[in-house]
Amino acid sequence: MRKVSLMLIGAAVGASATALVSQTQLLSGTSAVAASAETYRQLSLFGDVFEKVRTDYVEKPEESKLVEAAINGMLTSLDPHSSYLDPKSYRDMQVQTRGEFGGLGIEVTMEEGLIKVVGAMDETPAARAGMMANDIITHIDDEQIQGLSLNQAVEKMRGAPNTAVRLKVNRKGAKEPLEFKITRDVIRVRPVRARVEDDIVVLRVSAFNEQTFENLKAAIERHTAEVGDKLKGYVVDLRNNPGGLLDQAILVSDAFLERGEIVSTRGRNAEETQRFSAKGGDLTKGKPLVVLVNGGSASASEIVAGALQDHKRATVMGTRSFGKGSVQSIIPLGPRGSEAGALRLTTARYYTPSGRVIQARGIDPDREVLQEIPDELKGKDETKGEAGLRGHLKNDKEERGGSSAYVPPDPAKDKQLIAAYEFLRGQRQGASNTAAPTKVPN
């Protein structure tokens, strides 16, 4: 079987981007360890069950769908991020990696058999319709989706631009289910949006796709020249960024570092450990840097925040991140060019340069800054984080849940952003804005 190392580090499985690492490994066609007799007995049992269903079920089943469901069931029993990609989903994943696809613009995950919204991407149909993090999608076009796999639900929400889809949503605090009619559009994920706030450059990174680093580099060059000598520093806003491409996370980290390790990935066997280091050339010339994170910052975002924090290159502010610290490899099935789909399989955990575990723990900010939550959203702004997902990979240290993912739509009310400005301008942090530095339990 051919294994191509495509590394997935997005929190929102099925809707987040994926990563291509330029490495191809060949595996032997036989397992290094012979399967036990008990394993063969169980496989024989599966064959018996499959045959019974095929011949005796009340209606004639589609055999290929039975096999796909069995494969997906095996994978989803491992952890929330492993799954089977049918040929169309595999192609869609590759298209999405390029940062453009047809759909609604929501990031979703599966929690306790339900499809949960992680967030709506900026300037997409879902965001304009008012969908929010933690919404639970129960119906798509009047069809109940409980029991569907995450990939199946995502497939139903995607479609040709200018076609409409109806979603029924349960929202905490709402007395009745909410209904949305959303017209699909071409989702062009613009991964970096930059602006100047007087003497500070704000770099909002909302996704890690193939365009992220080049967009970031261009934004830094353009706005640094615009601000000129009065430049105080940069804010890298990673809040509610669900992750994406591993190689882009490495490149973005490298953009602010001269040297040192960025991240390591460690699989089951020691020889599978990989380390990725900076190649030098800080694009910001060592200017002060603040990184903003919150409960919606996951995976690639956590790699960037963790690397810059460990090297003391940036001050991390906000609330604790999501805690998604595992790597998924895409393993194509069948011979090259076949239509057999692929496995999305968790193959490693990743660690910050100092060896900190991110999985089910997250990145704790250097300075915790809490937002003022509107009364109607109190209790709805918290994410459970990776540690709250059923079947998540455990870590060998204390696990910690998620945190608030709320970002005020009005920048003038955004305490985290204001705290970043004050820090870069050398002002003392007010007690109402910033708590004491977070202590990480041993």
Phi, psi and omega in degrees: 000141182267128178245117175256126186281090174255115189260124180259127177228023178274142179287324185270084186297136179092339179232352180265166182284172181231173186234140177252118175255131189285075177207132176238131180240143177255132178248151177291158182282348179242150180291145179291336180239124182295139178294147181284163178299326179295322178298316179296325178295318179294321177296322176296321177297318178301317179300320178296316180296316180302316182294320178298315179296318182298322187262333190245352180298150188301328174237153182291117181278159174276112191298322180296325178291324177299315181295315179300318180295322179295317178297313182295323178298319178298316184289317182291342176286345182281308180194170185290351188248355176267139181195172175260134175255115175291170186306319181291317179297323178297315178295319179299320179300318180293323177294316183297327178303330180282353175092019179211129179198166179265128180172209186255332181091031176246146174262129183230159173219172178251132180222116180054041177080003181248152179268116186246136180280125174278322178177162176257131181291148183304138172057044177239167179304321181295319179295318180293330180283345177097017176290146188230158173304143179080357170300140177253117180276122183253329182222143172236118184051047177069005177262124178294135186253356176298130184105341175281154173285165178300316180299320180295319179294318179298319180300322180290331181277336177281162178168183183293144176303149179074008171259150186258153175222143179253130179241136171252132191229136169264127179237131181303130179096340179275135183288326182235155175301145178265146178239133180236133169249113188238133177270123181297154179215169172287116181271106175258105184284107176273101194286338183228128173236127185237150176208165179250130173247083180062267184249017182229138175261125179257123180246103179269111180255109186259348181200158176244087174244190186297342184263354192299306185297315181296321176296318180296314180301313180297320181294318179298313181298315184293312186279333174298316178295324181295317183284320177075214189292341183278001184302124178268330181161192186231145169248123174255108186265106181253015183293137180058025173269112188280357178118204182149231189280128179297316182295329178287324175299321179293316180295319179295318176299315181298332181299338183246004184239146175268328185200172173102163179290145178258312181199153172234147175243135185230121180265199182295321183254143184302325182290350179273357181296134176235141178236136182240128186237159178290147180257000177092156178103070178292115183294341182259005176058035175078011179297151179305147188220133172240133176248128179259130177226162173207193184295347177262003179272119187223156168055254182304322178298320181288328175297313181296310181298317181294319180294313182290329177290313181298323180275006180054031178274337182221156170262122182268127181234159178123224177233166185304141183281179190293319179094032179264099188242036179239156182247134175251134175259141175267120183245102179299142180258144179080178181292164181305134178083003181283170179251041184266358181081203185203160172264138167255104191236129176291121186238350182199163167253156175240155187226151177287169182305327180276001179089014179290140176279130175261328185303125178058026182220315177083181177256124175273132181292154173294325178228113179283126179235119183262140176276159169274117185270127176302147184307320184289348181250356181299131183087348180253355185271350185273136170259147178284341182075179180301322182297341179269356180276132179296133177080013181293156175295136179276162169243172185268011177234184180296132178271152181224144181281185182282198182207187182295138177245016184279132173232119181300138178294335179265114180304333180293342179253006184273095185297326180293316179293319179297319178298323178295317178300313183296320180298313182293331179270003174083013180276152178288136180285129178287148182299332181285341182263323192228128175275175177296156179307137182291134176261129181271122179299146177279000000 
